Amino acid sequence: MRESVQAEVMMSFLVSEELSFRIPVGLRYEASDPYAVRLTFHLPGGATVTWAFGRELLLGGVNRPCGEGDVRIAPAGSRAGLPP
């Protein structure tokens, strides 16, 4: 079994109806922390920020909008359940 799995993807961030943007994001799963996925956001200007998300939140967001509060995840092209 692999110790870790990683991928680079482009993600869209919806801030409001008028403001959204796409940035590259690195995803990393490590067997040593089996319930989390770390996302490293590559921000303009070369800065990076890494957040840890629950694996179940990301898995749920693949097929339908999910999450509560400030962090919500939805499939590409979906805006249902996301902030207006």
C-alpha positions as CSV (number, residue, x, y, z in Angstrom):
1,M,0.0,0.0,0.0
2,R,1.2,3.5,-0.8
3,E,2.2,5.8,2.0
4,S,0.7,8.8,0.2
5,V,-1.2,9.9,-2.9
6,Q,-1.0,13.3,-4.4
7,A,-2.5,15.2,-7.4
8,E,-2.5,18.7,-8.8
9,V,-5.8,20.1,-10.0
10,M,-7.4,23.5,-10.9
11,M,-10.2,24.5,-8.5
12,S,-12.8,27.2,-8.8
13,F,-13.5,29.4,-5.8
14,L,-16.9,31.0,-5.6
15,V,-16.7,34.1,-3.3
16,S,-20.0,35.6,-4.5
17,E,-22.2,35.8,-7.5
18,E,-19.9,38.4,-8.9
19,L,-16.5,37.0,-7.8
20,S,-15.0,33.6,-8.5
21,F,-11.6,32.6,-9.6
22,R,-9.5,29.5,-10.5
23,I,-6.2,28.5,-8.9
24,P,-4.0,25.5,-8.9
25,V,-4.3,23.2,-5.8
26,G,-2.2,20.3,-4.7
27,L,-4.1,17.5,-2.9
28,R,-2.3,15.1,-0.7
29,Y,-3.5,12.0,1.2
30,E,-1.2,10.3,3.7
31,A,-1.8,6.8,5.2
32,S,-0.5,8.1,8.5
33,D,-3.5,10.5,8.8
34,P,-6.3,8.4,7.1
35,Y,-9.2,10.8,7.7
36,A,-7.8,13.9,6.2
37,V,-6.8,15.3,2.8
38,R,-4.4,18.3,2.7
39,L,-5.0,20.9,0.0
40,T,-2.2,23.4,-0.8
41,F,-3.6,26.4,-2.5
42,H,-1.1,28.1,-4.8
43,L,-2.0,31.8,-4.6
44,P,-1.0,34.7,-6.9
45,G,2.4,36.0,-6.1
46,G,3.8,32.6,-5.3
47,A,2.3,32.2,-1.8
48,T,0.9,28.9,-0.6
49,V,-1.6,28.0,2.0
50,T,-2.3,24.5,3.2
51,W,-5.6,23.4,4.8
52,A,-6.6,20.0,6.1
53,F,-10.1,18.8,5.1
54,G,-12.1,15.8,6.3
55,R,-11.9,13.0,3.7
56,E,-15.6,12.5,3.9
57,L,-16.3,16.2,3.1
58,L,-14.3,15.9,-0.1
59,L,-15.8,12.6,-1.0
60,G,-19.3,13.9,-0.5
61,G,-18.6,17.0,-2.6
62,V,-17.7,14.9,-5.7
63,N,-21.3,14.0,-6.3
64,R,-23.4,16.7,-4.6
65,P,-23.0,20.0,-2.8
66,C,-22.0,19.5,0.9
67,G,-20.4,21.2,3.8
68,E,-21.6,23.9,6.3
69,G,-20.4,27.3,7.2
70,D,-17.6,28.9,5.3
71,V,-16.3,25.7,3.6
72,R,-18.6,24.1,1.1
73,I,-17.7,21.8,-1.7
74,A,-19.7,21.0,-4.9
75,P,-19.1,19.2,-8.2
76,A,-17.8,21.2,-11.1
77,G,-20.6,23.3,-12.6
78,S,-22.8,23.0,-9.6
79,R,-23.8,26.0,-7.5
80,A,-26.6,24.4,-5.6
81,G,-26.2,24.7,-1.8
82,L,-23.3,27.2,-2.2
83,P,-23.6,30.8,-0.9
84,P,-25.5,33.2,-3.2
